[in-house]
Amino acid sequence: MIACITSVLTSTVGAKDRLTQPQLNQLGIYHSKDGQLVGLQSDVLLSNKGGDYALSFPKK
């Protein structure tokens, strides 16, 4: 019983930010090469609603 209550509370607290508006989580792994950063980046959109979302990223 306690595990069920804890699970519901944890899910509620963790999801409250996504209920109001979509969020973008970013993760990047970079290293320095010739004075510039080079690496990989991943972007994840978190939302509780379906639909079309437009993402734009600067070239530099």
mmCIF file as Biopython writes it, N, C-alpha, C and O atoms, coordinates in Angstrom:
data_model
#
loop_
_atom_site.group_PDB
_atom_site.id
_atom_site.type_symbol
_atom_site.label_atom_id
_atom_site.label_alt_id
_atom_site.label_comp_id
_atom_site.label_asym_id
_atom_site.label_entity_id
_atom_site.label_seq_id
_atom_site.pdbx_PDB_ins_code
_atom_site.Cartn_x
_atom_site.Cartn_y
_atom_site.Cartn_z
_atom_site.occupancy
_atom_site.B_iso_or_equiv
_atom_site.auth_seq_id
_atom_site.auth_asym_id
_atom_site.pdbx_PDB_model_num
ATOM 1   N N  . MET A ? 1  ? 0.825  -1.195 0.000   1.0 0.0 1  A 1 
ATOM 2   C CA . MET A ? 1  ? 0.000  0.000  0.000   1.0 0.0 1  A 1 
ATOM 3   C C  . MET A ? 1  ? 0.871  1.263  0.000   1.0 0.0 1  A 1 
ATOM 4   O O  . MET A ? 1  ? 0.608  2.212  -0.738  1.0 0.0 1  A 1 
ATOM 5   N N  . ILE A ? 2  ? 1.899  1.255  0.829   1.0 0.0 2  A 1 
ATOM 6   C CA . ILE A ? 2  ? 2.786  2.414  0.905   1.0 0.0 2  A 1 
ATOM 7   C C  . ILE A ? 2  ? 3.519  2.601  -0.424  1.0 0.0 2  A 1 
ATOM 8   O O  . ILE A ? 2  ? 3.724  3.732  -0.866  1.0 0.0 2  A 1 
ATOM 9   N N  . ALA A ? 3  ? 3.916  1.494  -1.063  1.0 0.0 3  A 1 
ATOM 10  C CA . ALA A ? 3  ? 4.615  1.581  -2.349  1.0 0.0 3  A 1 
ATOM 11  C C  . ALA A ? 3  ? 3.716  2.193  -3.417  1.0 0.0 3  A 1 
ATOM 12  O O  . ALA A ? 3  ? 4.190  2.981  -4.235  1.0 0.0 3  A 1 
ATOM 13  N N  . CYS A ? 4  ? 2.449  1.855  -3.427  1.0 0.0 4  A 1 
ATOM 14  C CA . CYS A ? 4  ? 1.505  2.413  -4.406  1.0 0.0 4  A 1 
ATOM 15  C C  . CYS A ? 4  ? 1.338  3.923  -4.202  1.0 0.0 4  A 1 
ATOM 16  O O  . CYS A ? 4  ? 1.348  4.688  -5.166  1.0 0.0 4  A 1 
ATOM 17  N N  . ILE A ? 5  ? 1.189  4.336  -2.966  1.0 0.0 5  A 1 
ATOM 18  C CA . ILE A ? 5  ? 1.028  5.758  -2.658  1.0 0.0 5  A 1 
ATOM 19  C C  . ILE A ? 5  ? 2.289  6.527  -3.048  1.0 0.0 5  A 1 
ATOM 20  O O  . ILE A ? 5  ? 2.204  7.601  -3.644  1.0 0.0 5  A 1 
ATOM 21  N N  . THR A ? 6  ? 3.448  5.984  -2.713  1.0 0.0 6  A 1 
ATOM 22  C CA . THR A ? 6  ? 4.715  6.619  -3.062  1.0 0.0 6  A 1 
ATOM 23  C C  . THR A ? 6  ? 4.874  6.734  -4.575  1.0 0.0 6  A 1 
ATOM 24  O O  . THR A ? 6  ? 5.339  7.758  -5.075  1.0 0.0 6  A 1 
ATOM 25  N N  . SER A ? 7  ? 4.494  5.698  -5.294  1.0 0.0 7  A 1 
ATOM 26  C CA . SER A ? 7  ? 4.588  5.710  -6.752  1.0 0.0 7  A 1 
ATOM 27  C C  . SER A ? 7  ? 3.694  6.783  -7.366  1.0 0.0 7  A 1 
ATOM 28  O O  . SER A ? 7  ? 4.119  7.499  -8.272  1.0 0.0 7  A 1 
ATOM 29  N N  . VAL A ? 8  ? 2.472  6.899  -6.886  1.0 0.0 8  A 1 
ATOM 30  C CA . VAL A ? 8  ? 1.540  7.915  -7.398  1.0 0.0 8  A 1 
ATOM 31  C C  . VAL A ? 8  ? 2.058  9.311  -7.095  1.0 0.0 8  A 1 
ATOM 32  O O  . VAL A ? 8  ? 2.013  10.184 -7.962  1.0 0.0 8  A 1 
ATOM 33  N N  . LEU A ? 9  ? 2.543  9.539  -5.894  1.0 0.0 9  A 1 
ATOM 34  C CA . LEU A ? 9  ? 3.073  10.852 -5.532  1.0 0.0 9  A 1 
ATOM 35  C C  . LEU A ? 9  ? 4.305  11.218 -6.367  1.0 0.0 9  A 1 
ATOM 36  O O  . LEU A ? 9  ? 4.442  12.361 -6.803  1.0 0.0 9  A 1 
ATOM 37  N N  . THR A ? 10 ? 5.186  10.260 -6.586  1.0 0.0 10 A 1 
ATOM 38  C CA . THR A ? 10 ? 6.383  10.512 -7.388  1.0 0.0 10 A 1 
ATOM 39  C C  . THR A ? 10 ? 6.008  10.853 -8.826  1.0 0.0 10 A 1 
ATOM 40  O O  . THR A ? 10 ? 6.581  11.774 -9.409  1.0 0.0 10 A 1 
ATOM 41  N N  . SER A ? 11 ? 5.065  10.133 -9.400  1.0 0.0 11 A 1 
ATOM 42  C CA . SER A ? 11 ? 4.627  10.411 -10.771 1.0 0.0 11 A 1 
ATOM 43  C C  . SER A ? 11 ? 3.963  11.772 -10.867 1.0 0.0 11 A 1 
ATOM 44  O O  . SER A ? 11 ? 4.174  12.497 -11.839 1.0 0.0 11 A 1 
ATOM 45  N N  . THR A ? 12 ? 3.172  12.124 -9.885  1.0 0.0 12 A 1 
ATOM 46  C CA . THR A ? 12 ? 2.475  13.413 -9.884  1.0 0.0 12 A 1 
ATOM 47  C C  . THR A ? 12 ? 3.468  14.565 -9.797  1.0 0.0 12 A 1 
ATOM 48  O O  . THR A ? 12 ? 3.367  15.529 -10.555 1.0 0.0 12 A 1 
ATOM 49  N N  . VAL A ? 13 ? 4.405  14.475 -8.899  1.0 0.0 13 A 1 
ATOM 50  C CA . VAL A ? 13 ? 5.399  15.537 -8.725  1.0 0.0 13 A 1 
ATOM 51  C C  . VAL A ? 13 ? 6.279  15.647 -9.964  1.0 0.0 13 A 1 
ATOM 52  O O  . VAL A ? 13 ? 6.600  16.759 -10.385 1.0 0.0 13 A 1 
ATOM 53  N N  . GLY A ? 14 ? 6.678  14.523 -10.559 1.0 0.0 14 A 1 
ATOM 54  C CA . GLY A ? 14 ? 7.540  14.543 -11.731 1.0 0.0 14 A 1 
ATOM 55  C C  . GLY A ? 14 ? 6.846  15.042 -12.985 1.0 0.0 14 A 1 
ATOM 56  O O  . GLY A ? 14 ? 7.506  15.577 -13.876 1.0 0.0 14 A 1 
ATOM 57  N N  . ALA A ? 15 ? 5.526  14.882 -13.079 1.0 0.0 15 A 1 
ATOM 58  C CA . ALA A ? 15 ? 4.800  15.252 -14.292 1.0 0.0 15 A 1 
ATOM 59  C C  . ALA A ? 15 ? 4.175  16.639 -14.228 1.0 0.0 15 A 1 
ATOM 60  O O  . ALA A ? 15 ? 3.666  17.120 -15.240 1.0 0.0 15 A 1 
ATOM 61  N N  . LYS A ? 16 ? 4.195  17.285 -13.090 1.0 0.0 16 A 1 
ATOM 62  C CA . LYS A ? 16 ? 3.490  18.570 -12.954 1.0 0.0 16 A 1 
ATOM 63  C C  . LYS A ? 16 ? 4.027  19.634 -13.905 1.0 0.0 16 A 1 
ATOM 64  O O  . LYS A ? 16 ? 3.259  20.470 -14.384 1.0 0.0 16 A 1 
ATOM 65  N N  . ASP A ? 17 ? 5.335  19.622 -14.191 1.0 0.0 17 A 1 
ATOM 66  C CA . ASP A ? 17 ? 5.908  20.616 -15.106 1.0 0.0 17 A 1 
ATOM 67  C C  . ASP A ? 17 ? 5.450  20.376 -16.545 1.0 0.0 17 A 1 
ATOM 68  O O  . ASP A ? 17 ? 5.219  21.337 -17.279 1.0 0.0 17 A 1 
ATOM 69  N N  . ARG A ? 18 ? 5.315  19.125 -16.961 1.0 0.0 18 A 1 
ATOM 70  C CA . ARG A ? 18 ? 4.909  18.815 -18.332 1.0 0.0 18 A 1 
ATOM 71  C C  . ARG A ? 18 ? 3.421  19.033 -18.553 1.0 0.0 18 A 1 
ATOM 72  O O  . ARG A ? 18 ? 2.984  19.118 -19.701 1.0 0.0 18 A 1 
ATOM 73  N N  . LEU A ? 19 ? 2.638  19.126 -17.503 1.0 0.0 19 A 1 
ATOM 74  C CA . LEU A ? 19 ? 1.206  19.330 -17.654 1.0 0.0 19 A 1 
ATOM 75  C C  . LEU A ? 19 ? 0.875  20.748 -18.102 1.0 0.0 19 A 1 
ATOM 76  O O  . LEU A ? 19 ? -0.143 20.961 -18.760 1.0 0.0 19 A 1 
ATOM 77  N N  . THR A ? 20 ? 1.702  21.706 -17.762 1.0 0.0 20 A 1 
ATOM 78  C CA . THR A ? 20 ? 1.411  23.100 -18.086 1.0 0.0 20 A 1 
ATOM 79  C C  . THR A ? 20 ? 1.870  23.487 -19.487 1.0 0.0 20 A 1 
ATOM 80  O O  . THR A ? 20 ? 1.130  24.151 -20.211 1.0 0.0 20 A 1 
ATOM 81  N N  . GLN A ? 21 ? 3.070  23.087 -19.881 1.0 0.0 21 A 1 
ATOM 82  C CA . GLN A ? 21 ? 3.578  23.433 -21.208 1.0 0.0 21 A 1 
ATOM 83  C C  . GLN A ? 21 ? 4.674  22.447 -21.602 1.0 0.0 21 A 1 
ATOM 84  O O  . GLN A ? 21 ? 5.314  21.853 -20.734 1.0 0.0 21 A 1 
ATOM 85  N N  . PRO A ? 22 ? 4.894  22.270 -22.902 1.0 0.0 22 A 1 
ATOM 86  C CA . PRO A ? 22 ? 5.950  21.356 -23.348 1.0 0.0 22 A 1 
ATOM 87  C C  . PRO A ? 22 ? 7.326  21.841 -22.898 1.0 0.0 22 A 1 
ATOM 88  O O  . PRO A ? 22 ? 7.557  23.039 -22.736 1.0 0.0 22 A 1 
ATOM 89  N N  . GLN A ? 23 ? 8.227  20.894 -22.702 1.0 0.0 23 A 1 
ATOM 90  C CA . GLN A ? 23 ? 9.590  21.224 -22.318 1.0 0.0 23 A 1 
ATOM 91  C C  . GLN A ? 23 ? 10.556 20.548 -23.275 1.0 0.0 23 A 1 
ATOM 92  O O  . GLN A ? 23 ? 10.220 19.544 -23.905 1.0 0.0 23 A 1 
ATOM 93  N N  . LEU A ? 24 ? 11.740 21.094 -23.380 1.0 0.0 24 A 1 
ATOM 94  C CA . LEU A ? 24 ? 12.783 20.531 -24.222 1.0 0.0 24 A 1 
ATOM 95  C C  . LEU A ? 24 ? 13.964 20.156 -23.341 1.0 0.0 24 A 1 
ATOM 96  O O  . LEU A ? 24 ? 14.558 21.014 -22.687 1.0 0.0 24 A 1 
ATOM 97  N N  . ASN A ? 25 ? 14.306 18.863 -23.325 1.0 0.0 25 A 1 
ATOM 98  C CA . ASN A ? 25 ? 15.488 18.398 -22.606 1.0 0.0 25 A 1 
ATOM 99  C C  . ASN A ? 25 ? 16.618 18.242 -23.601 1.0 0.0 25 A 1 
ATOM 100 O O  . ASN A ? 25 ? 16.430 17.710 -24.695 1.0 0.0 25 A 1 
ATOM 101 N N  . GLN A ? 26 ? 17.791 18.709 -23.214 1.0 0.0 26 A 1 
ATOM 102 C CA . GLN A ? 26 ? 18.951 18.645 -24.095 1.0 0.0 26 A 1 
ATOM 103 C C  . GLN A ? 26 ? 20.098 17.937 -23.391 1.0 0.0 26 A 1 
ATOM 104 O O  . GLN A ? 26 ? 20.326 18.130 -22.197 1.0 0.0 26 A 1 
ATOM 105 N N  . LEU A ? 27 ? 20.819 17.111 -24.150 1.0 0.0 27 A 1 
ATOM 106 C CA . LEU A ? 27 ? 21.997 16.420 -23.646 1.0 0.0 27 A 1 
ATOM 107 C C  . LEU A ? 27 ? 23.082 16.543 -24.694 1.0 0.0 27 A 1 
ATOM 108 O O  . LEU A ? 27 ? 22.840 16.265 -25.869 1.0 0.0 27 A 1 
ATOM 109 N N  . GLY A ? 28 ? 24.263 16.950 -24.294 1.0 0.0 28 A 1 
ATOM 110 C CA . GLY A ? 28 ? 25.359 17.088 -25.240 1.0 0.0 28 A 1 
ATOM 111 C C  . GLY A ? 28 ? 26.647 16.507 -24.693 1.0 0.0 28 A 1 
ATOM 112 O O  . GLY A ? 28 ? 26.940 16.615 -23.502 1.0 0.0 28 A 1 
ATOM 113 N N  . ILE A ? 29 ? 27.408 15.894 -25.574 1.0 0.0 29 A 1 
ATOM 114 C CA . ILE A ? 29 ? 28.736 15.370 -25.239 1.0 0.0 29 A 1 
ATOM 115 C C  . ILE A ? 29 ? 29.708 16.035 -26.200 1.0 0.0 29 A 1 
ATOM 116 O O  . ILE A ? 29 ? 29.622 15.832 -27.411 1.0 0.0 29 A 1 
ATOM 117 N N  . TYR A ? 30 ? 30.619 16.816 -25.676 1.0 0.0 30 A 1 
ATOM 118 C CA . TYR A ? 30 ? 31.509 17.622 -26.507 1.0 0.0 30 A 1 
ATOM 119 C C  . TYR A ? 30 ? 32.962 17.439 -26.080 1.0 0.0 30 A 1 
ATOM 120 O O  . TYR A ? 30 ? 33.250 17.062 -24.944 1.0 0.0 30 A 1 
ATOM 121 N N  . HIS A ? 31 ? 33.851 17.708 -26.997 1.0 0.0 31 A 1 
ATOM 122 C CA . HIS A ? 31 ? 35.271 17.799 -26.671 1.0 0.0 31 A 1 
ATOM 123 C C  . HIS A ? 31 ? 35.879 18.946 -27.486 1.0 0.0 31 A 1 
ATOM 124 O O  . HIS A ? 31 ? 35.335 19.356 -28.511 1.0 0.0 31 A 1 
ATOM 125 N N  . SER A ? 32 ? 36.988 19.439 -27.020 1.0 0.0 32 A 1 
ATOM 126 C CA . SER A ? 32 ? 37.642 20.575 -27.663 1.0 0.0 32 A 1 
ATOM 127 C C  . SER A ? 32 ? 38.597 20.065 -28.740 1.0 0.0 32 A 1 
ATOM 128 O O  . SER A ? 32 ? 39.421 19.182 -28.501 1.0 0.0 32 A 1 
ATOM 129 N N  . LYS A ? 33 ? 38.459 20.653 -29.939 1.0 0.0 33 A 1 
ATOM 130 C CA . LYS A ? 33 ? 39.343 20.275 -31.048 1.0 0.0 33 A 1 
ATOM 131 C C  . LYS A ? 33 ? 39.697 21.537 -31.821 1.0 0.0 33 A 1 
ATOM 132 O O  . LYS A ? 33 ? 38.820 22.196 -32.380 1.0 0.0 33 A 1 
ATOM 133 N N  . ASP A ? 34 ? 40.953 21.865 -31.852 1.0 0.0 34 A 1 
ATOM 134 C CA . ASP A ? 34 ? 41.443 23.052 -32.553 1.0 0.0 34 A 1 
ATOM 135 C C  . ASP A ? 34 ? 40.728 24.321 -32.101 1.0 0.0 34 A 1 
ATOM 136 O O  . ASP A ? 34 ? 40.415 25.175 -32.931 1.0 0.0 34 A 1 
ATOM 137 N N  . GLY A ? 35 ? 40.464 24.462 -30.809 1.0 0.0 35 A 1 
ATOM 138 C CA . GLY A ? 35 ? 39.845 25.661 -30.266 1.0 0.0 35 A 1 
ATOM 139 C C  . GLY A ? 35 ? 38.336 25.736 -30.435 1.0 0.0 35 A 1 
ATOM 140 O O  . GLY A ? 35 ? 37.737 26.766 -30.125 1.0 0.0 35 A 1 
ATOM 141 N N  . GLN A ? 36 ? 37.702 24.663 -30.921 1.0 0.0 36 A 1 
ATOM 142 C CA . GLN A ? 36 ? 36.249 24.633 -31.091 1.0 0.0 36 A 1 
ATOM 143 C C  . GLN A ? 36 ? 35.676 23.408 -30.385 1.0 0.0 36 A 1 
ATOM 144 O O  . GLN A ? 36 ? 36.372 22.414 -30.182 1.0 0.0 36 A 1 
ATOM 145 N N  . LEU A ? 37 ? 34.399 23.491 -30.013 1.0 0.0 37 A 1 
ATOM 146 C CA . LEU A ? 37 ? 33.729 22.338 -29.420 1.0 0.0 37 A 1 
ATOM 147 C C  . LEU A ? 37 ? 33.138 21.470 -30.519 1.0 0.0 37 A 1 
ATOM 148 O O  . LEU A ? 37 ? 32.458 21.964 -31.419 1.0 0.0 37 A 1 
ATOM 149 N N  . VAL A ? 38 ? 33.401 20.181 -30.437 1.0 0.0 38 A 1 
ATOM 150 C CA . VAL A ? 38 ? 32.900 19.206 -31.407 1.0 0.0 38 A 1 
ATOM 151 C C  . VAL A ? 38 ? 32.239 18.089 -30.619 1.0 0.0 38 A 1 
ATOM 152 O O  . VAL A ? 38 ? 32.774 17.646 -29.604 1.0 0.0 38 A 1 
ATOM 153 N N  . GLY A ? 39 ? 31.064 17.623 -31.082 1.0 0.0 39 A 1 
ATOM 154 C CA . GLY A ? 39 ? 30.434 16.534 -30.370 1.0 0.0 39 A 1 
ATOM 155 C C  . GLY A ? 39 ? 29.044 16.222 -30.864 1.0 0.0 39 A 1 
ATOM 156 O O  . GLY A ? 39 ? 28.671 16.570 -31.985 1.0 0.0 39 A 1 
ATOM 157 N N  . LEU A ? 40 ? 28.279 15.561 -30.012 1.0 0.0 40 A 1 
ATOM 158 C CA . LEU A ? 40 ? 26.920 15.126 -30.311 1.0 0.0 40 A 1 
ATOM 159 C C  . LEU A ? 40 ? 25.942 15.806 -29.371 1.0 0.0 40 A 1 
ATOM 160 O O  . LEU A ? 40 ? 26.270 16.101 -28.221 1.0 0.0 40 A 1 
ATOM 161 N N  . GLN A ? 41 ? 24.741 16.050 -29.868 1.0 0.0 41 A 1 
ATOM 162 C CA . GLN A ? 41 ? 23.698 16.631 -29.032 1.0 0.0 41 A 1 
ATOM 163 C C  . GLN A ? 41 ? 22.386 15.922 -29.314 1.0 0.0 41 A 1 
ATOM 164 O O  . GLN A ? 41 ? 22.082 15.598 -30.462 1.0 0.0 41 A 1 
ATOM 165 N N  . SER A ? 42 ? 21.608 15.680 -28.263 1.0 0.0 42 A 1 
ATOM 166 C CA . SER A ? 42 ? 20.296 15.061 -28.382 1.0 0.0 42 A 1 
ATOM 167 C C  . SER A ? 42 ? 19.267 15.993 -27.747 1.0 0.0 42 A 1 
ATOM 168 O O  . SER A ? 42 ? 19.504 16.541 -26.671 1.0 0.0 42 A 1 
ATOM 169 N N  . ASP A ? 43 ? 18.122 16.172 -28.413 1.0 0.0 43 A 1 
ATOM 170 C CA . ASP A ? 43 ? 17.049 17.010 -27.903 1.0 0.0 43 A 1 
ATOM 171 C C  . ASP A ? 43 ? 15.773 16.182 -27.834 1.0 0.0 43 A 1 
ATOM 172 O O  . ASP A ? 43 ? 15.429 15.486 -28.790 1.0 0.0 43 A 1 
ATOM 173 N N  . VAL A ? 44 ? 15.067 16.255 -26.701 1.0 0.0 44 A 1 
ATOM 174 C CA . VAL A ? 44 ? 13.843 15.486 -26.499 1.0 0.0 44 A 1 
ATOM 175 C C  . VAL A ? 44 ? 12.734 16.430 -26.066 1.0 0.0 44 A 1 
ATOM 176 O O  . VAL A ? 44 ? 12.905 17.197 -25.119 1.0 0.0 44 A 1 
ATOM 177 N N  . LEU A ? 45 ? 11.604 16.381 -26.747 1.0 0.0 45 A 1 
ATOM 178 C CA . LEU A ? 45 ? 10.448 17.199 -26.413 1.0 0.0 45 A 1 
ATOM 179 C C  . LEU A ? 45 ? 9.528  16.408 -25.487 1.0 0.0 45 A 1 
ATOM 180 O O  . LEU A ? 45 ? 9.112  15.298 -25.819 1.0 0.0 45 A 1 
ATOM 181 N N  . LEU A ? 46 ? 9.211  16.983 -24.322 1.0 0.0 46 A 1 
ATOM 182 C CA . LEU A ? 46 ? 8.328  16.346 -23.348 1.0 0.0 46 A 1 
ATOM 183 C C  . LEU A ? 46 ? 6.994  17.083 -23.326 1.0 0.0 46 A 1 
ATOM 184 O O  . LEU A ? 46 ? 6.948  18.290 -23.086 1.0 0.0 46 A 1 
ATOM 185 N N  . SER A ? 47 ? 5.915  16.357 -23.575 1.0 0.0 47 A 1 
ATOM 186 C CA . SER A ? 47 ? 4.592  16.972 -23.598 1.0 0.0 47 A 1 
ATOM 187 C C  . SER A ? 47 ? 3.540  15.909 -23.318 1.0 0.0 47 A 1 
ATOM 188 O O  . SER A ? 47 ? 3.755  14.725 -23.575 1.0 0.0 47 A 1 
ATOM 189 N N  . ASN A ? 48 ? 2.408  16.339 -22.793 1.0 0.0 48 A 1 
ATOM 190 C CA . ASN A ? 48 ? 1.303  15.413 -22.573 1.0 0.0 48 A 1 
ATOM 191 C C  . ASN A ? 48 ? 0.205  15.599 -23.617 1.0 0.0 48 A 1 
ATOM 192 O O  . ASN A ? 48 ? -0.870 15.011 -23.499 1.0 0.0 48 A 1 
ATOM 193 N N  . LYS A ? 49 ? 0.470  16.408 -24.629 1.0 0.0 49 A 1 
ATOM 194 C CA . LYS A ? 49 ? -0.508 16.681 -25.679 1.0 0.0 49 A 1 
ATOM 195 C C  . LYS A ? 49 ? 0.087  16.319 -27.036 1.0 0.0 49 A 1 
ATOM 196 O O  . LYS A ? 49 ? 1.288  16.482 -27.253 1.0 0.0 49 A 1 
ATOM 197 N N  . GLY A ? 50 ? -0.745 15.832 -27.942 1.0 0.0 50 A 1 
ATOM 198 C CA . GLY A ? 50 ? -0.300 15.549 -29.299 1.0 0.0 50 A 1 
ATOM 199 C C  . GLY A ? 50 ? -0.335 16.811 -30.140 1.0 0.0 50 A 1 
ATOM 200 O O  . GLY A ? 50 ? -0.821 17.851 -29.697 1.0 0.0 50 A 1 
ATOM 201 N N  . GLY A ? 51 ? 0.172  16.715 -31.327 1.0 0.0 51 A 1 
ATOM 202 C CA . GLY A ? 51 ? 0.127  17.856 -32.224 1.0 0.0 51 A 1 
ATOM 203 C C  . GLY A ? 51 ? 1.442  18.061 -32.926 1.0 0.0 51 A 1 
ATOM 204 O O  . GLY A ? 51 ? 2.367  17.260 -32.794 1.0 0.0 51 A 1 
ATOM 205 N N  . ASP A ? 52 ? 1.516  19.131 -33.668 1.0 0.0 52 A 1 
ATOM 206 C CA . ASP A ? 52 ? 2.726  19.475 -34.405 1.0 0.0 52 A 1 
ATOM 207 C C  . ASP A ? 52 ? 3.521  20.515 -33.622 1.0 0.0 52 A 1 
ATOM 208 O O  . ASP A ? 52 ? 2.968  21.510 -33.153 1.0 0.0 52 A 1 
ATOM 209 N N  . TYR A ? 53 ? 4.810  20.276 -33.486 1.0 0.0 53 A 1 
ATOM 210 C CA . TYR A ? 53 ? 5.701  21.192 -32.797 1.0 0.0 53 A 1 
ATOM 211 C C  . TYR A ? 53 ? 6.823  21.572 -33.752 1.0 0.0 53 A 1 
ATOM 212 O O  . TYR A ? 53 ? 7.354  20.725 -34.471 1.0 0.0 53 A 1 
ATOM 213 N N  . ALA A ? 54 ? 7.172  22.823 -33.755 1.0 0.0 54 A 1 
ATOM 214 C CA . ALA A ? 54 ? 8.270  23.299 -34.600 1.0 0.0 54 A 1 
ATOM 215 C C  . ALA A ? 54 ? 9.471  23.595 -33.717 1.0 0.0 54 A 1 
ATOM 216 O O  . ALA A ? 54 ? 9.369  24.332 -32.736 1.0 0.0 54 A 1 
ATOM 217 N N  . LEU A ? 55 ? 10.615 23.011 -34.077 1.0 0.0 55 A 1 
ATOM 218 C CA . LEU A ? 55 ? 11.868 23.261 -33.374 1.0 0.0 55 A 1 
ATOM 219 C C  . LEU A ? 55 ? 12.833 23.925 -34.335 1.0 0.0 55 A 1 
ATOM 220 O O  . LEU A ? 55 ? 12.937 23.522 -35.494 1.0 0.0 55 A 1 
ATOM 221 N N  . SER A ? 56 ? 13.531 24.925 -33.868 1.0 0.0 56 A 1 
ATOM 222 C CA . SER A ? 56 ? 14.552 25.573 -34.700 1.0 0.0 56 A 1 
ATOM 223 C C  . SER A ? 56 ? 15.810 25.764 -33.858 1.0 0.0 56 A 1 
ATOM 224 O O  . SER A ? 56 ? 15.745 26.068 -32.667 1.0 0.0 56 A 1 
ATOM 225 N N  . PHE A ? 57 ? 16.938 25.579 -34.500 1.0 0.0 57 A 1 
ATOM 226 C CA . PHE A ? 57 ? 18.227 25.686 -33.836 1.0 0.0 57 A 1 
ATOM 227 C C  . PHE A ? 57 ? 19.124 26.611 -34.650 1.0 0.0 57 A 1 
ATOM 228 O O  . PHE A ? 57 ? 19.134 26.538 -35.879 1.0 0.0 57 A 1 
ATOM 229 N N  . PRO A ? 58 ? 19.874 27.476 -33.984 1.0 0.0 58 A 1 
ATOM 230 C CA . PRO A ? 58 ? 20.783 28.349 -34.717 1.0 0.0 58 A 1 
ATOM 231 C C  . PRO A ? 58 ? 21.910 27.527 -35.365 1.0 0.0 58 A 1 
ATOM 232 O O  . PRO A ? 58 ? 22.295 26.477 -34.853 1.0 0.0 58 A 1 
ATOM 233 N N  . LYS A ? 59 ? 22.423 28.014 -36.482 1.0 0.0 59 A 1 
ATOM 234 C CA . LYS A ? 59 ? 23.482 27.307 -37.188 1.0 0.0 59 A 1 
ATOM 235 C C  . LYS A ? 59 ? 24.817 27.402 -36.470 1.0 0.0 59 A 1 
ATOM 236 O O  . LYS A ? 59 ? 25.666 26.524 -36.623 1.0 0.0 59 A 1 
ATOM 237 N N  . LYS A ? 60 ? 25.012 28.453 -35.692 1.0 0.0 60 A 1 
ATOM 238 C CA . LYS A ? 60 ? 26.292 28.635 -35.011 1.0 0.0 60 A 1 
ATOM 239 C C  . LYS A ? 60 ? 26.158 28.408 -33.552 1.0 0.0 60 A 1 
ATOM 240 O O  . LYS A ? 60 ? 27.139 28.519 -32.817 1.0 0.0 60 A 1 
#
